[in-house]
Amino acid sequence: MTFALHGIPVSKGIAIGKAVLISRAALEVSHYLIEAGKEEAEAQKLMDAFEQVRLELAQLRQGLPKDAPQEMAAFLDVHGMILADPALAQKPLKLIRTQRLNAAWALTTELNDLLEQFAEIEDAYLKERANDIRQVAERVLKALNLQKKDGIDDSDFLSPGDVGADAIIVAHDIAPHDMLRFKERTFTGFVTDLGGKTSHTAIVARSMEIPAVVGVRHASEMIRHGDWLVIDGEHGVVVVAPDEQLLSEYRLLQTKAIEETRKLQELKHSRTATADNVAIELLANIELPEDATQAVELGAIGVGLFRSEFLFMDRHQAMPDEEKQYQEYRRVVDLMHGLPV
């Protein structure tokens, strides 16, 4: 039976393929009181889990491939800062020491309190940060449960090889760094139960140009592995089990979109002007010197904003001194080949 689900469009494009469900890997959190006198040992278990996740995030940050979206490093840094915030551990440690809650119970108690607070925030961007806190807390819970996986690993996938077509990920949620798995497989889009326009996962999807719809409540429960899906990333629609007529219509729209993109690529270096012949100049915003290369390739006639604060955000290197900053600025100028910066 054909039916449509509606969510939040976050990355344009049309994707057609069969669903590959990623297990939610729901964390079974046991609730029990620890024996009197063992409070400090339980507190140490929690701190050890925090340290394990800190090391995991540091390894992910250090091992990012060169072609990873620039936003990925910043998002991993955000998760690292959330983990390092003493407030995340203070209340669970107090619950362990005063009420003798086991570590996982104490952490989920604090997580639920934080999520309730974020749910009351009106600002959409700040409200989305609840997902970051949840993802960090879930990594700690996995460490407590000795589930030593770095995000989604191969055991979480139902084999796309059995699908026999371009596959579309369907998941409850996907952490930003897990998006890198798209590069290793033939996925053409994704659908998640959670998320919003300003979620980190959505931002990474846009930078990778992957059609995506998020916030499709209960999608991972209603869609079955192997179902034919159509993602309309422009309108936030997911069509499940489309009939042949619908498939043909969306394939036609997909072909037209690809052709329009190809034509735009041919025009990217053309002079841009209004109908009354006023020249329009497009300059790029860049975060790192390497971005200048892509700016030139995409037809920018210069750099309008170099967000130099990103030079200071790599915590695995020393803070850039005057000479280092000069060399980085010079790299941008050289890569722009005489275009204004």
N, C-alpha and C positions, 0 to 999 in steps of 0.2 A: 504494500500500500504506500502510495506517495504522500508525503507530508512535508511541511516546511517548519523550520525552527528559526527564531529571530533572536539576534544578539546585537552586539556593538561592532560596527565595522571599524577595523583598525589598520588594515593594510589592503590597498586596492588590488583588483585583479580577479580573474575567474579561475578557479581550480576545479578540475573534474577528476575523480578517482575513486578508489575503494577505501573504506575506513580501516585504519589500523588503530585499534584501541590500546592505549597505554594503561596498565593497571594503576589504580590510584595508590596502591601500596599503602592502604590505610594503616595508620599506626595503632596497634592495640596497646593502649595505655592501661596498665594495671593500677588499681587503687588499693593500697594497703598501708597500714601503719607499721613503721619500723620498730624494732625492739628498743627499749630504753637503753641508753648508753652507746647506741650505734649511730647517733645523729651525725657526728663529725665524719664518720666513714661514708655515710650517705651523701653528705654535703660534698665530700671530696669526689664522689662518683660524678656528681653534677659538674663540678669544676673541670674534671678530666674530660668530660664530654664536650664542654665549651672549648677546651684546648684542642681536642681532636678536630673539631669543626674549624677552628681558627687555622690549623695547619692545612686542612683540606682546601679552604678558600685561598690560602696563600699559594698552594701548589697550583690550583686552577688559574690564579692570576698570573703566576710565573710561566705557566705552560700554554697561555693563549696563543693560538696560531696567528701568524702574521696577517692572514686575511680575515681575522675575526673583526666584527664591527667595533669601531672605536668606543661605542657606548658600553661594550661588554666589560671592559676594564673598570670603568667608572661604577657600573652596577655592582661588580664584585667588591669594589671598595666600599660601597654603601652597605652591603651585607656585612662586610668586615667591621664597619663602624657600629652597626646595630649590635653585633655580637660583642664588641668591646665595651659597649655602654654598660656601666655597672648596674644601672636600673633594671636591666633584664634579668640579672641573676640575684639581685638583692632580696626581692620578695620570696622567690622560691627557696633561697637559703634560709630565710627567716621561718618559712612554713615547715621546712625540714627540722630546724632546731627547736621550734616552739610547739609545733603540733604533731611532729614526728611523721609527716607525710613522706611517702617515698619520692625520689627525685623526679620521676616522670609525672606523677600526680601534681607535685608542687609546680613544675614548669607549666603544665597545661592549665592549671588554675590561674597563673599569672597571664598566660597567653590569652585566655578567654576574657579576662578583665581588660586587657589592652585592646582586644578586638572590639569589645563593647564600647570603649571610649572612642575609638576611631570611627565606629559606625555613627556616632552622633556628630561628627565633624561635617560641616556643610561644604567646605571647599573640596572640589572633586579630586584635585591633585593630591592634597594631603590625605584625603580619605583612602586613596589607592595605596598609600604607604603601609596600610595594614597588611597587604599581601606580602610585602617584604619582611615584615616582622614575623608573619606566620611561616614563611619559607625558611627563615633562619631558625626559628624555634623547632620546626619539623626536622631540620638537619641535626639539631642537638638531640631530639628524641630518637632519631635513627641511631645516633652514636650511643645513646643510653641502651638501646635495644640491640646493640652490636650489629646493626645493619650497616656495614661499612661499605656503602655505595656512594659514588660521587654523582648524586643526582639520578637521572634515568640511566640505567645501564641496560645491556642487551637483554637481560632476563626480564625486563619490564615490557619488552615489545612482543606482541604477537607477530610472528614472522611475516614481514611484508612479501617475502618470496612466495608465500602461498596465495597472495592476493592476485598476482598476475597482471597488475596495471599500476599506473602511477598512484601512489598511496597518499592518503590524507590522514594526518594525526588527529585523533580525538582523545582528549584527556581532561581530567578534572582541572588541572592547572599545570603549567610548565614554568619552571624557574628560568631566568634569563640565560644562564650558562648552558642549560640543557638545549637551548635553541641551536647550539653549534652542531648537534647531532643531525640537523637538517642537511648540513654540508656533506655528511658521510653516507646519506641514503637518498633515495629517489622521491622523497616527500615533496608534494607540490602545494601543500597548504595545511592549515591546522584550525581546529575548533576546540575551545575550552569552555568549561562550565563557568569559571571565574574570570576576573580581569575587567579592565576598562581602557579607555582611550589613552590614559596617561600612565598605564602600568608599564613597568620596565620591559616586560615580555612583548607588549605591543610595539614599543619603540624599536626594539631589536628586530621584530618582524618587518617593520617598515624599512629599516635600514638594509635588510636582506632581501627586500622586495618579494616577500612571501605572502600570498593572499591569506587573510586571516579574519576570523570572526570570534570574538571572545564574549564572555558574559552570557553564553547560551545555556541557561540554567537546565541542569539534568541531561544535557546532551550526551554525556558519557554513559548515562543509564538508558537512554532511549535509542541510541544508535548501536547497531550490532556490528561486530567485526565482519568485514567483507561487504557491508552495504555500499551500494553506489551512492556517492555524494556529489553535490555541486556546491561550491562555496562562491557566493557573490560578495566579494570583499568591498564592493562599492556601497551596497545597500544593507549589509549585515544579515543576509539571508543564507540559510543552509537548507538545501533541498535533499531530502532523504528518499532513496529508492525512486528516482525520477523515471518516468516512462520514456520511451524512445523519442517521442515528439519533443519533450522537454530537453532531453539530452542533445538532440539535434539543434534546438534553438540556442542552447548555451554554448555548444561547440562553435556555432556560427558567430556568436558574440565574442567568444574567446579568440577566434581567428581574426576578427575585425580589430580587436584590441591589440593583438600582436602586430598587425599590419600598421596600425596607427602609431604604435611605438617605434616601429622601424622607420616610418616616414619622419617622425620627429627627430630621430637620430640623424637623419640626413640634413635636417635644417639647423642643427644645433650651433653650427659655425656661421650661419647666415646673419646678415644685418637685421636687427630688430627695430621696428619703428611703428608708431601709431598710424592711424588712417590719414592723419594730417602731416605725416612725415617727421614727427618728433622722435629722435633716436632714444631708445631705451637700452640702458646698459645693465647687465646682470653681473654682480660680483658675488663671490662665494664667501660663506662663513666657514672657517676651518678651525680645527682643534689642535692638530699636530702638523708638523711640516709635511709628512707623507700625504696629507689630504690635498696638498697643492697639485699633485699629479692628477688626481681625479678631477679637480676643479678645471684644469686645462682641458682634459679629455671631454668634459661635459659642456665645454663652450663658454665658461666664465671668462670675462675679459679682465679679471683682476681679483684680488682678495679685499673684501670690504671690512671683514672683521677676523682677526686672528685671536682666538681665545687663549691667550698666553698662560692663563691660570692652569691649563692642563699640563704645562711643563712642570708644575709643582705638585701634581697629584700622584705621581708614581712613587709610592712609598718604598719601593725596593731599590731605589737609587738615592744618592745624596741630593740635597736641594741644589738646583742649578745656580752656580755662581755667575758673575757678570760675563766671563768668557764663554761659559756654556750657553747662556742665553743668546749671546752674540752669534755663536755658531749656528744655533737653531733658527734664529731670524734670518741669517744669511742663506741657510738651506732653502727657506721659503722663497726668498728673492730669486735664488738661482733656479729653483724648480718652476717659477712663474715665467722665466725666459723674457724678462723685460716688461711684463705686464705689471700694472700698479699693485702695490701691497700697502 
